[in-house]
Amino acid sequence: MLKKVTVRGEVHIRYFVILAAVFLTACAENTAVNNEPDETERRVVAETESEDYLLRAVSEQALYEEDDEVKVRVKLMYTGSDESKEIRGDDSPFQISWSNIDQNISWTPRVQDSASSIVLEANEWYEEVYTAAEAADGTDESESFFADLQTEQRFPAGEYELEVDAEFLPVNSENGELAEEWISASLVFEVER
C-alpha cells in the first residue's frame, strides 16, 4: 500500500527561493554604477580650528592637467559667541607659501604691507581665491619655472604644497585690546603633463 507523504520543508524552500529571486532582481534593477567621482571627492581640503576661528584651504582638484587653471580657495571663519569679530592686520589675513616638491622650489608671493581691518560675521566664511597669477606675484621671471607662472598663467607639471598662515589681531569687543591669533594649514595637489 502506498502512503502519501507531505514534506512541509519543501514548501518553505520554494517560497524562500522565490522571495530571494524577487529580492535580487529588485536590487539589481535599482543599483546604478557610477564611476565618476563626485565634486567633493576631487577636492583637497585642509582645515585647522583654533578656539574661535576655523581656517580652511581648498584645492578644486587633487590632480590638474597641465593646462587646467589651478584654483585654491582660502577661507577664515569666526566661530565664537559674538555676532561678529573685527580683525586687523595686513591687506589679507593670509600669508601664502608655495612649494614645487619635485623641483625643490619654494616661494612666497609679494604681500601688500598696509594695515587694514576686516569684520568677520559669525559662522560665515571670509574667502580669497588664489591662482597662478597670484602665486607668481613678485617672483623672478628670469627662471623658466616662474616664467610659466607669470606669462602662461599656469603651474608647470609637478607636485605642489600650499602652506597658509592666517595671522591677525582680533579686536576685543569689550575693551578694544588686540591679541595676536595665528593658525596654519597646508595641502598638496599635483599638476600632470
Secondary structure, 3 states (H helix, E strand, C coil): CCCCCCCHHHHHHHHHHHHHHHHHHHHHHHCCCCCCCCHHHHCEEEEEECCCEEEEEEECCCEEECCCCCCEEEEEEECCCCCEEEEEECCCCEEEEEEECCCCEEECCCCCCCCEEEEEEECCEEEEEECHHHHHCCCCCCCHHHHHHHHHCCCCCEEEEEEEEEEEEEECCCCCCECCEEEEEEEEEEEEC
